[in-house]
Amino acid sequence: MSEHALTIDELAAATGLPSRTIRFYQSKRLLPKPELRGRVAYYGPEHLDRLKLVAELQDRGLQIKAICELMERVDHGELSVQEWLGLDEQLKEPWANDQPRLVDAQGLATVAGELKPGRVTELTRVGLIERRGEMFFVPSPALLALTARLEAVGVELDVVADAARLLRRRMGKAARELAELFLKPGRGRGGQTLGPLLRELRPTALEATRLIFAQEMERVLREWIDSGRTAKVSR
């Protein structure tokens, strides 16, 4: 132990953490064992670094259980912290080129079409916009634009909203199952790291989704035609 050795109270003062929190982390094996001198435990720079890392991971939204699992893998040499942080950044990269926007009435009309009387109320009711004083928060400008396109060819707003909820529910379930299939440790990577998979997964998954959905829509529409159901569809 170097001359920078700290008691637990000194470590608490240096990090701003209560001593009980440090002891809790020790009980979870998040910290290396301190050096015992008689009955006193002393901590060093490696403990300070680990506590800073735990705080950074908590700031990123990780729960203690997840941090414990990550640190166990790090301590066993299965991956480095920098490797994990890089993967974390890759996982957080947006898949949809569609960021929320705050717009004024003119900006809203550009995306949603003419703001006739009652239009803002209807868009708010189905969750496509939120009023923020004189401005409007649009969670998904792309979805709002798609809605306007469908309305322009005669699809009612409620039908579009129901379709969006249906797709989100079904696609959400598929996304969870696909993440489990591809990202679960030891599944389908032949021992390779996650980096190359993540770089390829985004474009491949989006293209596969478009392709398979198109094939299924073709199949369903052929069934409608073959069964005669299209004869009952109004103009």
Legacy VTK file of the C-alpha trace (Angstrom):
# vtk DataFile Version 3.0
C-alpha trace
ASCII
DATASET POLYDATA
POINTS 235 float
0.000 0.000 0.000
1.375 3.431 -0.939
1.593 6.575 1.132
-1.809 7.481 -0.375
-3.557 4.816 1.727
-6.909 5.946 3.087
-9.143 4.711 5.850
-12.780 4.168 4.958
-13.709 7.522 6.503
-10.988 9.252 4.496
-12.148 7.456 1.344
-15.696 8.595 2.062
-14.498 12.186 2.428
-12.468 11.974 -0.804
-15.383 10.608 -2.852
-18.335 12.288 -1.163
-19.916 8.896 -0.525
-21.183 7.795 2.882
-19.107 5.078 4.539
-22.155 2.813 4.548
-22.383 3.088 0.756
-18.747 2.058 0.387
-19.358 -0.910 2.689
-22.415 -1.816 0.611
-20.302 -1.773 -2.549
-17.769 -3.995 -0.797
-20.508 -6.456 0.103
-21.465 -6.584 -3.590
-17.795 -7.161 -4.544
-17.716 -3.972 -6.554
-14.460 -2.916 -4.863
-11.114 -4.708 -4.618
-10.361 -5.945 -1.132
-8.639 -3.320 1.019
-5.329 -3.953 2.728
-5.646 -4.838 6.385
-3.153 -3.424 8.848
-4.092 -4.923 12.136
-7.807 -4.242 12.415
-7.853 -1.224 10.104
-8.660 -1.478 6.362
-6.801 0.845 4.015
-7.831 1.868 0.510
-5.781 3.171 -2.385
-6.040 4.791 -5.851
-7.612 1.646 -7.358
-10.552 2.022 -4.961
-10.968 5.688 -5.855
-10.928 4.816 -9.563
-13.481 2.039 -9.103
-15.843 4.287 -7.138
-15.611 6.951 -9.859
-16.370 4.295 -12.461
-19.393 3.029 -10.520
-20.705 6.600 -10.303
-20.215 7.069 -14.067
-22.069 3.845 -14.819
-24.923 4.895 -12.534
-25.097 8.216 -14.389
-25.523 6.188 -17.579
-28.604 4.581 -16.042
-27.198 1.216 -14.937
-28.625 -0.363 -11.814
-26.329 -1.839 -9.160
-27.113 -5.391 -10.263
-26.035 -4.637 -13.840
-22.898 -2.846 -12.616
-21.998 -5.850 -10.451
-22.350 -8.184 -13.446
-20.245 -5.876 -15.617
-17.506 -5.496 -12.992
-17.391 -9.257 -12.504
-16.719 -9.693 -16.222
-14.106 -6.922 -16.127
-12.358 -8.451 -13.110
-12.304 -11.834 -14.851
-10.702 -10.290 -17.943
-13.661 -11.070 -20.220
-13.822 -7.468 -21.462
-12.433 -4.043 -20.660
-14.414 -1.110 -19.370
-13.486 0.936 -22.429
-14.741 -1.849 -24.694
-18.039 -1.917 -22.832
-18.360 1.877 -22.901
-17.778 1.802 -26.655
-20.454 -0.854 -27.090
-22.782 1.157 -24.888
-22.359 4.165 -27.165
-23.036 1.973 -30.220
-26.187 0.588 -28.626
-27.417 4.126 -27.934
-26.990 5.292 -31.518
-30.389 6.098 -33.055
-31.815 3.676 -35.606
-34.535 6.006 -36.835
-33.602 9.258 -38.543
-36.398 10.911 -36.615
-35.662 13.181 -33.677
-38.287 15.001 -31.566
-38.766 18.655 -32.457
-40.265 21.745 -30.891
-41.990 23.828 -33.567
-44.256 26.818 -33.882
-47.619 26.750 -35.663
-46.019 27.388 -39.047
-43.510 24.580 -38.522
-46.302 22.246 -37.445
-48.316 23.048 -40.576
-45.273 22.249 -42.701
-45.258 18.679 -41.356
-48.917 18.041 -40.535
-50.676 19.958 -43.261
-53.119 22.842 -42.996
-54.132 23.563 -39.407
-57.882 23.746 -39.896
-60.089 24.406 -36.830
-59.884 21.422 -34.502
-56.777 20.001 -36.199
-54.430 20.688 -33.248
-56.936 19.175 -30.829
-57.215 15.987 -32.893
-53.454 15.578 -33.304
-53.027 16.106 -29.568
-55.745 13.557 -28.773
-53.980 10.766 -30.667
-50.595 11.660 -29.174
-48.883 12.960 -32.311
-48.185 16.391 -30.800
-48.124 18.075 -27.388
-48.868 21.743 -26.834
-46.099 23.635 -25.017
-47.424 27.143 -24.561
-47.313 28.784 -27.992
-45.125 25.957 -29.333
-45.768 22.324 -30.198
-43.663 19.326 -29.239
-43.607 16.662 -31.963
-42.263 13.334 -30.601
-41.954 11.828 -34.096
-41.993 14.263 -37.040
-41.635 11.352 -39.481
-44.699 9.583 -38.074
-46.677 12.823 -38.188
-45.687 13.302 -41.839
-46.730 9.716 -42.665
-50.057 10.346 -40.951
-50.654 13.437 -43.100
-49.875 11.440 -46.256
-52.414 8.746 -45.359
-55.051 11.319 -44.438
-54.508 12.971 -47.827
-55.715 9.781 -49.557
-58.756 9.423 -47.323
-57.601 7.400 -44.292
-59.166 8.683 -41.084
-56.863 9.931 -38.342
-58.125 7.377 -35.799
-57.432 4.536 -38.229
-53.869 5.771 -38.732
-53.399 6.069 -34.957
-54.718 2.528 -34.436
-52.361 1.256 -37.137
-49.396 2.956 -35.455
-50.301 1.426 -32.081
-50.702 -2.000 -33.685
-47.324 -1.792 -35.421
-45.580 -0.468 -32.307
-46.999 -3.273 -30.170
-46.116 -6.040 -32.618
-42.760 -4.584 -33.656
-41.854 -3.894 -30.030
-42.343 -7.563 -29.209
-40.272 -8.574 -32.255
-37.492 -6.110 -31.298
-37.245 -7.548 -27.770
-37.102 -11.100 -29.087
-34.506 -10.224 -31.745
-32.324 -8.408 -29.202
-32.434 -11.524 -27.023
-31.601 -13.689 -30.040
-28.628 -11.648 -31.274
-27.239 -9.928 -28.164
-27.543 -12.530 -25.432
-24.017 -13.618 -24.393
-22.874 -16.663 -26.316
-25.706 -16.578 -28.841
-25.040 -16.692 -32.568
-21.690 -14.870 -32.731
-19.237 -17.752 -32.882
-17.134 -16.155 -30.146
-16.838 -12.845 -32.015
-17.189 -9.486 -30.266
-20.323 -7.385 -30.471
-18.801 -4.431 -32.328
-18.969 -5.810 -35.903
-22.405 -7.281 -35.226
-23.807 -3.940 -34.064
-22.421 -2.151 -37.116
-24.084 -4.639 -39.451
-27.246 -5.285 -37.459
-28.783 -1.850 -37.998
-28.934 -1.779 -41.819
-29.573 -5.518 -42.087
-32.402 -5.539 -39.544
-34.099 -2.540 -41.147
-33.880 -4.090 -44.613
-35.072 -7.486 -43.344
-38.038 -5.849 -41.603
-39.037 -4.002 -44.769
-38.643 -7.149 -46.889
-40.499 -9.566 -44.604
-43.312 -7.096 -43.906
-43.738 -6.498 -47.653
-43.863 -10.258 -48.300
-46.472 -10.735 -45.570
-48.620 -7.880 -46.880
-48.499 -9.431 -50.362
-49.588 -12.778 -48.912
-52.467 -11.268 -46.929
-53.722 -9.174 -49.853
-53.667 -12.236 -52.134
-55.779 -14.037 -49.530
-58.257 -11.152 -49.594
-58.456 -11.318 -53.379
-58.756 -15.119 -53.522
-61.473 -15.154 -50.863
-63.506 -12.411 -52.540
-63.260 -10.070 -49.560
-62.050 -7.206 -51.753
-65.464 -7.158 -53.430
-66.892 -5.838 -50.159
-64.391 -2.990 -49.831
-66.004 0.371 -50.586
-64.496 2.758 -53.092
LINES 1 236
235 0 1 2 3 4 5 6 7 8 9 10 11 12 13 14 15 16 17 18 19 20 21 22 23 24 25 26 27 28 29 30 31 32 33 34 35 36 37 38 39 40 41 42 43 44 45 46 47 48 49 50 51 52 53 54 55 56 57 58 59 60 61 62 63 64 65 66 67 68 69 70 71 72 73 74 75 76 77 78 79 80 81 82 83 84 85 86 87 88 89 90 91 92 93 94 95 96 97 98 99 100 101 102 103 104 105 106 107 108 109 110 111 112 113 114 115 116 117 118 119 120 121 122 123 124 125 126 127 128 129 130 131 132 133 134 135 136 137 138 139 140 141 142 143 144 145 146 147 148 149 150 151 152 153 154 155 156 157 158 159 160 161 162 163 164 165 166 167 168 169 170 171 172 173 174 175 176 177 178 179 180 181 182 183 184 185 186 187 188 189 190 191 192 193 194 195 196 197 198 199 200 201 202 203 204 205 206 207 208 209 210 211 212 213 214 215 216 217 218 219 220 221 222 223 224 225 226 227 228 229 230 231 232 233 234
